[in-house]
Amino acid sequence: MDTIAFFSDVHGVPATLEKFLHQADRLGAELLVLLGDALYHGPRNGVPHEYDPKKVAALLNGQASRILAVRGNCDSDVDQMMLDFPIMAEYSQLVAQDRRFFLTHGHLYHRDYLPPLPKGAVFVQGHTHLPALQELPNGILFLNPGSISLPKGGFPPSFALCQKGNLSLRSLEDGSPLAL
């Protein structure tokens, strides 16, 4: 597997999910890692423009064979009933491209509360809607793809890519590398 695309915080918006799927295909992603908050917008967010969780579920189900997902704080048992792939795990781990990835939404484990991981591992979380890619003092790489639907902090909608071991943040609009 040469290319993995990481995305988070869809929050029921089909237009941004369609853009993400287009960019992931264009960039050759074989695996799509969803870091939670797929269908529901959550009580702290206003209802997003073009909110349509049923359409988002249909779009995600069309990609079910290549999605690895973890549960976000807005994901529920009802959401799982709509999806053809598991989303209820609090975390998952993936070994690919000579890297170990710890995948979580970010509301339980997060950058300030890490699970035990070896130096060189990649801790991947969503939840904050803020893109980030940096090495932490303990030698663990921290990756947050941001949000494709409800970005915060003045950032554009974004996702992340691991291509042949190289990590990058990407603009949802055109897939170009995102400069922070």
N, C-alpha and C positions, 0 to 999 in steps of 0.2 A: 504494500500500500504506500504509494508515493505522496499522496496529498490528502490531508484531513482539513475539513472546514469546521470551525467552532462558531456557534451562534447562540444567542440567549435573548430572553425577554421579548418574545414575539407579541405577547399580550393580545392575541386575537385579531391581528391586523394582516389580512391576506396580501395586500399590495406589497408590503415590505418583505413578506415571506417569499412571494414570487420573485422579487428582485434578488433576494439572497440565493434562492435556488438557481436562478439564471447565472449569477456570478460563480457559484460553486461548480456548476457544470462547465462554464467557460474556463475556469481555472483547473479543471480536471479532478475535482474532489471525489474520491471513492467512498469516503466515510464522512457523514455529517453528525457532529456532536452537538446535541441540544442540551444546554445547561439550565433548562427549566423555564417556567412561566410561559407556557405555550398558548393556552386558550383564553384564560381569564385576565382581565385588566387589573384586578385587585382593588380593594377599597381605598387605597391611598392615591390611586391614579384616576384621573378623569376618564370617561369613556373615550378611547382613541377614535380618531377620524377613520371611517370605513371599518369599524369594528364588526367582525363576522366570524365568531369562533367555529361555526359549522364549516365554513369554507376553509379556514385554516386547518381544521381536522382533516378534511378531504385532501388538501394539498400535502400535509405531512404523511397521511396514510399512503399516498401515491409514492412516497419515498421510503416507506417503512423498512425495507430490506437493507437500507444503508444508513439508518439512524441508530445512534447510541444516545440514550437520554437519561437524565437524572431529574428528580423532582425539584421544582421550585416552590417557594413559599405560597404562590398563588395556584399551584396545581393541586387537584383534589381527586378523590375516587371517581367522581362523576366525569372528570376530564379523561381519566384512564379508560372509562367505558366508551369514550368516543374515538380512542386511538388504537391502532393495530400494532403497537410496539410498547414495551414497558417504559413507564415514566415515573414510577413510584419509589425508586431507589434513592436514598439520600446522597449516595456517592457511588462512583464506579472507578475502576482503574483500567488503564489501557497501556499495553506495552507495544510500541510501534516506532519504527524509524530510529532504533537504538535509544529510545527515550521511554521513561516511565511517566505516565500522565495520571494525576489524581484529579478526577472530575467531580465537581459539586456545584450547587447553585450559589452558595455563599451566605446563606442565612444561618447555617449551623457551623460548618467549617468555613474559615475565611482567612484572609491574609494575616490577621492578628491572632488567629487561633488555628494553627496548622496541625494536621495529623502527623504522626511520625513518618518522615519521608527521607530517603537517602539524598545526599548531595547530588545535584545534577537532575533531580526529578523536576517535573513541571507541574505546579499546582494551578489548576484552571478553575475559575469561578466566574459566574455572572453576577446577578443580583443588584449591583450598584449602578448599572447602566453607564459606567465610566470605563472606557478602554484603557488598558495598561499592559505593559510588557517590560518587566525589569527583573534583574537578579537580586534576590534578597540576601541579607548578610550571611545567612546560613548556607548559601550556595544553591538554594532552590530557586528555580525560575517561576515567576508569578505572571500569569496570563489572564486577563479579563478581556473578552472580545467586545465589551460594550453592549449596546442594545441595537437591534435592527429596527425597532419600532418606536421606542420612547427614550432616546438618548438624553443624557443629562450633562451638566457642566459645560454647555456650549459645544459639545462634540457632535459631529454628524453621526447618523446611523452607521454602525460598523459591525464587522465580524473579524475573526482571526483565521489564519491559515498556517498549517505546518506542511511545508513542501520540501521533501527530501531532507527532513531534519531542521530546516530553517523556519523559525517562527516569525510571523509578521501580523500586524494589524492592518485591516483593509477597509476602505471606504465602500459602503453599500452601493453608492451611486454608480461607480465605475470599476470597482474592484482594485483600484490603485492602492499602493502602500499609503498608510495613514501616518503622517508625521505628528508626533505629540510634542 
